[in-house]
Amino acid sequence: LTNARTALIAAALYATSQAAVFADRHFWPLSLNPLLTLLSLIFLKSKNYWALIATLVLAITADPSNLPLALVMAGVAIWRNYAKWKQIGKPFLTGALVFLTPLILFDLRHQGENVKGIVKLFSRVAGQGLSLNGLADGLLLLPKTLTRFWWTGQTKVVEMLSYCYPNAQFRQQVPLVLLMLSIAILILVWRKLPPVLHYLFIVYAVGLGLFGFLGYPVFDHYLTGWLPLFALITALALDYLPKTLGAGLAIGLIAVNLFLVFQTTNPYGLSYKQELVVWANRELNGQPFSLESESKCHKENGLRYLFEISGNPPAQSFMDGNFAWLYQNPPRVETPQLYLLVTDKDFSVFQPIISSRQFGAMKALITAEPVVPAD
């Protein structure tokens, strides 16, 4: 795709970008997207179609937002080799069989749940109508995410990675100057990019625009596979500048992002939650309790599981409605003797507090009856 110097700069930018560092460190299927995107490009160029189809099946199985990647890579491979169908037919048909068979068997066993999901998608569109603002959000998500590759302006992990829509919406409020710069850079380097990246960009932009136009929120999580490509695009843009100036800007970007990486904290992180569980188990002293949450955006997720593996699962919890079917032991029917409320809000309560303590951004309160926050 480029020369060794540009590739080295791109690698350095990717390795130090705050957005890329924390997206890769987060334990979720999206961590594989950058690697799978690059492997797809490598296998497509080398015409290793068995490896390509295996990579694409893994990509869309791990995260359905990789579907545009799979469509473009498969489409380009077929278009380039339509006269040699035997060379690509077997791997592609095998990949389709491996991917579709579990979905079909699942639907047959579960009364067509996947098909029902597709029907619900279009029924929601029919009920809510189309959104021009959503169309604009989808079309602009690629250049906005490019600006976040350079600079996020955030130092809390939960704000950078949360699926919660308010956080995702805030991440799209990038400075106008940076947005215009990212659009200009995309136009500038367009002719330097190979055609397959042109197709990939267009399909992602159209897909995101259509998704937003249908009234669905769009998230920058969908573009984690683009992070190494954003590094390449940035390095190609720096190539247009005098070497000294380009190198200086690259060093500046690296320095700013490294500074942000070391400033970033997670006040809802595992260490704080583990401390909370140890403290709560000591204070609860084996009495049946109910685990409650008054926070938004799922910030206390994982707490119930930590109590489970500590040997003291709550009799009831705020997670039961969604995840009780996953528990090793079902929720107990007994009435809790104590209530453990975890929140990141600052409010007063009417009930007497037996014990309380702060853990990062989370405050834990133990009471003898359900907590009703005062207005």
C-alpha positions in Angstrom: 0.0 0.0 0.0 2.8 2.4 0.7 6.6 2.8 1.3 8.5 1.7 4.3 8.8 5.2 5.9 5.1 5.9 5.6 4.3 2.4 7.0 6.6 3.0 9.9 4.9 6.3 10.7 1.5 4.7 10.4 2.5 1.9 12.8 3.8 4.4 15.3 0.6 6.5 15.1 -1.6 3.4 15.5 0.5 2.1 18.5 0.1 5.3 20.4 -3.3 6.6 19.4 -5.4 6.8 22.6 -8.5 5.7 20.7 -6.8 2.6 19.3 -4.9 1.8 22.6 -8.1 1.6 24.7 -10.2 0.0 22.0 -7.6 -2.8 21.7 -7.2 -3.1 25.5 -11.0 -3.5 26.1 -12.1 -7.1 26.4 -14.7 -7.3 23.6 -15.0 -9.0 20.2 -14.2 -5.6 18.5 -10.6 -5.9 19.6 -10.0 -8.3 16.8 -11.4 -6.0 14.1 -8.1 -4.1 13.3 -6.2 -7.4 12.9 -9.0 -9.0 10.8 -9.3 -6.0 8.5 -5.5 -6.0 7.8 -5.4 -9.8 7.3 -8.3 -9.5 4.9 -6.4 -7.0 2.8 -3.2 -9.1 2.9 -5.0 -12.4 1.9 -6.9 -10.6 -0.9 -3.7 -9.2 -2.3 -1.9 -12.5 -2.1 -5.0 -14.3 -3.6 -5.1 -16.8 -0.6 -8.8 -17.3 -0.8 -9.1 -20.0 1.8 -7.4 -17.8 4.4 -9.5 -14.8 3.2 -12.8 -16.6 3.6 -11.8 -18.0 7.0 -10.9 -14.5 8.1 -14.2 -13.0 6.9 -16.3 -15.7 8.5 -14.4 -15.1 11.8 -14.9 -11.3 11.4 -18.7 -11.4 10.9 -19.2 -14.1 13.5 -17.3 -12.1 16.1 -19.0 -8.8 15.2 -21.8 -8.3 12.7 -20.7 -4.8 12.0 -17.9 -6.4 9.9 -20.5 -7.4 7.3 -19.5 -4.4 5.0 -15.9 -5.7 5.2 -16.9 -9.2 4.2 -19.1 -8.0 1.3 -16.4 -5.8 -0.2 -13.6 -8.3 0.2 -15.8 -11.1 -1.3 -17.1 -8.9 -4.1 -13.6 -7.7 -5.1 -12.2 -11.3 -5.1 -15.1 -12.5 -7.3 -14.9 -9.5 -9.6 -11.1 -9.9 -10.1 -11.4 -13.7 -10.7 -14.8 -14.2 -12.3 -13.1 -16.1 -15.1 -11.5 -18.5 -12.6 -14.6 -19.5 -10.6 -13.1 -22.9 -9.6 -10.3 -21.1 -7.9 -12.6 -19.2 -5.6 -15.9 -21.1 -5.7 -14.9 -23.8 -3.1 -13.6 -21.5 -0.4 -16.5 -19.1 -0.8 -19.2 -21.8 -0.8 -17.5 -23.5 2.2 -17.4 -20.2 4.1 -21.1 -19.5 3.3 -22.0 -23.0 4.6 -20.0 -22.6 7.8 -21.5 -19.2 8.5 -25.1 -19.9 7.6 -25.6 -23.4 8.9 -25.6 -22.5 12.6 -28.0 -19.5 11.9 -30.5 -21.7 10.1 -30.3 -24.5 12.7 -30.8 -21.9 15.5 -33.9 -20.5 13.7 -35.3 -23.9 13.3 -34.9 -24.7 17.0 -36.0 -21.2 18.3 -39.0 -20.4 16.1 -37.2 -18.1 13.7 -35.7 -15.7 16.2 -33.2 -14.3 13.6 -36.0 -13.7 11.1 -38.2 -12.1 13.7 -35.3 -9.7 14.4 -35.2 -8.6 10.8 -38.9 -8.1 10.7 -38.8 -6.0 13.9 -36.1 -3.9 12.3 -38.3 -2.9 9.4 -41.4 -2.7 11.5 -39.7 -0.1 13.7 -38.8 1.9 10.6 -42.4 1.8 9.5 -43.5 3.1 12.9 -40.9 5.8 13.4 -40.3 7.1 9.9 -37.0 8.2 8.3 -34.4 10.5 9.8 -32.4 13.1 7.8 -30.3 13.8 10.9 -29.6 10.1 11.2 -28.5 10.1 7.6 -26.0 12.9 8.2 -24.7 11.3 11.4 -24.1 8.0 9.5 -22.3 9.7 6.5 -20.1 11.8 8.8 -19.2 9.0 11.2 -16.1 7.9 9.2 -14.4 11.4 9.2 -15.5 12.0 12.8 -13.9 8.8 13.9 -10.7 9.8 12.0 -10.6 12.9 14.1 -10.9 10.8 17.3 -8.0 8.7 16.1 -5.9 11.9 16.3 -7.4 13.3 19.5 -10.3 12.3 21.8 -10.1 15.0 24.4 -11.3 12.4 27.0 -9.6 10.8 29.9 -12.3 8.4 31.3 -12.5 4.9 29.7 -16.2 4.6 30.3 -16.8 7.7 28.1 -14.5 6.5 25.4 -15.9 3.0 25.0 -19.4 2.9 26.4 -22.3 1.7 24.2 -24.6 4.0 26.2 -26.1 6.3 23.6 -25.5 9.6 25.5 -21.7 8.7 25.6 -21.7 7.6 22.0 -23.5 10.8 21.0 -21.0 13.0 22.9 -18.1 11.2 21.1 -19.5 12.4 17.8 -19.4 16.1 18.9 -15.9 16.6 17.5 -14.5 20.1 16.9 -15.6 21.5 13.6 -12.0 22.5 12.6 -10.9 18.9 13.0 -13.9 17.5 11.2 -13.2 19.8 8.2 -9.5 18.8 8.3 -10.4 15.1 8.3 -12.7 15.5 5.3 -10.0 17.5 3.5 -7.4 14.8 4.2 -9.7 12.0 3.0 -10.1 13.9 -0.3 -6.4 14.5 -0.5 -5.2 10.9 -0.1 -8.1 9.3 -2.0 -6.2 8.8 -5.2 -3.3 7.3 -3.2 -5.5 4.6 -1.8 -6.0 1.3 -3.6 -9.4 0.7 -5.2 -10.4 -1.9 -2.6 -10.2 0.8 0.1 -12.3 3.1 -2.1 -15.0 0.4 -2.2 -14.6 -0.3 1.5 -15.1 3.4 2.4 -18.1 3.8 0.1 -19.9 0.7 1.4 -19.3 1.6 5.0 -20.4 5.2 4.4 -23.6 4.1 2.6 -24.3 1.4 5.2 -23.9 3.8 8.1 -25.9 6.5 6.3 -28.7 4.1 5.5 -28.8 2.7 9.1 -29.0 6.3 10.5 -31.6 7.2 7.8 -33.8 4.3 9.0 -33.8 5.9 12.5 -31.2 3.7 14.2 -28.3 5.2 16.3 -24.9 4.8 14.8 -21.9 4.1 17.0 -18.1 4.6 16.4 -17.6 1.0 17.7 -18.6 -0.1 14.2 -15.3 1.4 12.9 -12.7 -0.2 15.1 -11.5 -2.1 12.1 -10.7 1.2 10.4 -8.3 2.3 13.1 -5.1 1.0 11.3 -6.5 2.3 8.0 -6.9 5.8 9.7 -3.2 5.5 10.8 -2.3 4.8 7.1 -4.4 7.7 5.8 -2.8 10.1 8.3 0.7 8.9 7.4 -0.1 9.4 3.7 -1.4 12.9 4.4 1.9 13.7 6.2 3.8 12.6 3.1 2.5 15.7 1.3 4.3 17.9 3.7 8.0 18.7 3.8 9.8 15.9 5.6 10.8 18.0 8.7 7.3 19.4 9.1 5.6 16.0 8.5 7.9 14.3 11.0 7.3 17.1 13.6 3.5 16.7 13.2 3.8 13.0 13.6 5.9 13.3 16.7 3.4 15.9 18.1 0.5 13.5 17.5 2.3 10.7 19.2 3.3 12.9 22.2 -0.3 14.2 22.7 -1.8 10.7 22.5 0.8 9.2 24.9 0.1 12.0 27.3 -3.7 11.2 27.1 -3.0 7.5 27.5 -1.2 8.0 30.8 -3.9 10.5 32.0 -6.8 8.1 31.3 -8.4 6.5 34.2 -11.4 4.1 34.8 -13.3 5.1 37.9 -15.6 2.2 37.3 -12.8 -0.3 36.7 -12.4 -3.9 37.9 -10.0 -3.0 40.8 -12.6 -0.6 42.3 -15.4 -3.2 41.9 -13.2 -5.9 43.5 -12.6 -3.6 46.5 -16.3 -2.9 46.7 -17.1 -6.6 46.8 -14.5 -7.3 49.5 -15.8 -4.4 51.7 -19.5 -5.3 51.1 -19.0 -9.0 52.0 -17.3 -8.0 55.3 -20.1 -5.5 56.1 -23.0 -7.8 55.1 -21.5 -10.6 57.2 -23.3 -13.4 55.4 -26.8 -12.0 55.5 -29.0 -12.3 52.4 -29.0 -9.0 50.5 -30.3 -7.4 47.4 -27.9 -5.7 45.0 -29.4 -2.5 43.5 -28.1 0.2 41.1 -29.2 3.9 40.7 -26.6 4.7 37.9 -27.2 4.9 34.2 -25.3 3.5 31.2 -24.6 0.1 32.8 -21.7 1.3 34.9 -22.2 -1.3 37.6 -22.3 -4.2 35.1 -20.2 -7.2 36.4 -20.8 -6.6 40.1 -23.3 -9.4 40.4 -20.8 -11.8 38.8 -18.0 -10.7 41.2 -20.3 -11.4 44.2 -21.0 -14.8 42.6 -17.4 -15.8 42.3 -16.7 -14.4 45.8 -19.0 -17.1 47.1 -21.7 -14.6 48.3 -24.2 -14.0 45.4 -27.1 -11.6 46.2 -30.5 -13.1 46.8 -31.8 -10.6 44.3 -30.1 -8.0 42.0 -30.8 -5.4 39.4 -29.3 -7.8 36.8 -31.8 -10.6 37.3 -34.4 -9.4 34.7 -31.9 -9.8 31.9 -29.4 -12.4 33.0 -30.9 -14.7 35.6 -31.0 -17.5 33.0 -27.2 -17.4 32.9 -26.7 -17.8 36.7 -25.2 -21.0 38.0 -27.8 -20.7 40.9 -31.1 -19.0 40.3 -32.1 -16.0 42.4 -33.5 -16.9 45.8 -37.1 -16.2 46.7 -36.3 -15.2 50.3 -36.7 -11.6 51.3 -33.4 -9.8 51.6 -32.4 -8.7 55.1 -30.1 -5.9 53.7 -29.9 -3.8 50.6 -26.7 -2.8 48.9 -27.1 0.2 46.6 -24.3 1.2 44.2 -24.6 4.5 42.4 -22.5 7.3 40.9 -25.2 9.9 41.6 -25.1 12.4 44.5 -28.4 12.3 46.3 -29.9 12.0 49.7 -31.8 9.0 51.0 -34.6 8.8 53.6 -33.6 5.4 55.0 -30.9 5.1 57.8 -27.6 4.0 56.2 -25.9 1.2 58.0 -22.6 1.6 56.2 -21.3 3.5 53.1 -18.0 3.9 51.2 -16.7 5.4 48.0 -14.9 3.3 45.4 -13.7 5.4 42.4 -16.8 7.1 41.0 -19.1 4.5 42.7 -20.6 5.0 46.1 -21.9 1.9 48.0 -24.7 2.2 50.6 -26.0 -0.6 52.9 -29.4 -0.2 54.3 -32.1 -2.3 56.1 -34.8 -1.5 53.6 -35.0 -0.5 49.9 -33.5 2.9 49.2 -35.7 5.6 47.8 -33.6 8.5 46.6 -34.9 11.9 47.8 -35.8 14.4 45.1 
